[in-house]
């Protein structure tokens, strides 16, 4: 006697129902559990995208401020003491080579009469390829250049790419005047 009722059924029907609800992939199974489970799956992806974006926007190479800040501050004092009433300073002695920056081609000093605004540019190259270290107190970065803020009064200056009229990754265009 073969009766089929609500509690009974053929073996193939039970197996088919079991296969339909049991996913072999745990990610798909978790995804089907609801919005909280979906958020748990998406959160690591969102964090990864943010971290990659932040790392991509970092400049490829910046000057190491921490280990060189004391030497740079001493060089600013020397440049301010040697500043020329007209034109840039031709670097000699300690101004010739800045730790973490390299060989300096020229030093430009601009100081307001009140002393509230001070700009000292230690340039490793000049002209179209102007690059180097800037000490800026109350002054913006130089126009027609690219810059990135390092720390406190320290800025790194990089040349503007004249082909694309853009800055290197992580540097910001300071516009022209």
N, C-alpha and C positions, 0 to 999 in steps of 0.2 A: 504494500500500500504506500503509495507515494503522494503525500499531501504537501501542498505548497501554501504556506501561511505567512503572516507578517514576520514571524521570527525565523522563518526558514527561507531558503532560496538555494539556487544552484551555486556551486563552488565558484564558477566563473563570474557570477554577478558580484559576489563579495570581493573577489580579487580585483575586479575591474574598478570597483569603488575605491579600494585601497590604493591602487596605482594612481588614480585621478587626484587624490588629495595629498599624497606623499611625494613632495619634490625631492629629487636627489641632490639638488643644488641648495645648500643652506642659505645663500644670499637671496635667492628667489623666494624661499620659504619665509625668511625674515621680512622681505619687502612686502609680502602679502599679509603680514600681521597687523598693519595699520600705520597711521601717521607718525607715531612715536618711533616705531621701528624704522620707517623710511628716513626720518630725521637722523637717527643714529647711523644709518648708512651714508647719508649725504654729508654729515658734519666733517668727517676726515677729508673728503674730497674738497669741500669748501676751504678748509684750513690749508690744505696742500696748494690750492690755487693762489691763496693770499700769500703764503710764504714764497712761492715761486715768483709771484709778481713783485714782492718787496725785494727779493734778492736780484731780480733782473734790473730793477731801477737803481740799485746801488752802483756807484761809479766803478769802473773796472779797476782803477788804481788811484788811491788817494794818498797824500802825504801822511806819514805817521806822526800825529800831533803829540801824543802822550810822552814819548821818549825824547822828543826834540823841542818841546815848548820852551824850556828854560833857555836853550841856546838861541832859539828864534827871538825871544824877548830881549836877550842881550844884543842881538844883531839889530833889532829895531832901535834900541837906544844909541848904538853906534851910528846908524843911518841918520837918526834925528840930529845927532851932534855934528855930523859931517855934511848935512844937507847943503846943497848949493842954492844960491838965490835964483839961479837960472839953469834950467836943464837937469838932466839926470846925473846921478853919481856913478862914476866909473868904479866898479868894485875893486878894492884892494884889501889885503890882509884877510881878516876873518869874514868879510863880506863876499869874498870871492867864491866860497863854497859853503852852502848851507846844509847841515846834516838832514838827511831824509828828503832833500829837494834836489841838490846837485850843484853844478857850476852855474854861477850867476853871471849873466851878460850885462845887466844894468840894474840900477836901483833908482826908483822914482819916489820922491818924498813930497808930500803935500800936507801942510799943516796950517790950519786957520790961525789967525792972530790970537784968538782967545784960547786956542789949544783944545777946544771941544771936538774938533774934527781932525782926525789924523789918518792919512793914507800912506802906507809904505808898501811899495810893490817890489818884490825881489823876482826879477824876470829872468828865466832861463833862456828865453828866446823872445825876440821883439818883432814888430811889424805885423804881418798877416798871421804869423804863427805865434803871437804873443801868448806866453804861458809862464806859470810860476806860482809863487806864494804871495798872498796879500794879507797885510795887517790893516784892518779897517776898524776905526773907532769913530762912530757917528757918521760914517760915509758908506755909500752903496758900492758894490763891486763896479769895476770899470765898464763903461759902455762898449758895445761892439765886441764883447768877449763872452765866454761861457764860464760859469763858476759853480762851485759846490761849497757849501758851508762846512768847514771841518769841525770847529769848536771855538766858542768864545769869539775873539776878534779875528780868528784865522780863517782864510778862504783860499781855495785852490783855483787858479785861473787856467783855463785851457783855450786853445784857439777855436774860433768859429770855423766850421767846415764850409768853405766858400762854394763848394760844388752843390751841396744840399742846403746851404744856409741854415744848418742846424748844429746842435751841440752833441758831443759824445754822450753815450748812455749815462744817465745820472747827473749830468751837468745841466745848468739852466741858462738860457739865453738872456743876456742883460740888455738887449736892444741897442739901438744906435741913437745918436743924438744929432 
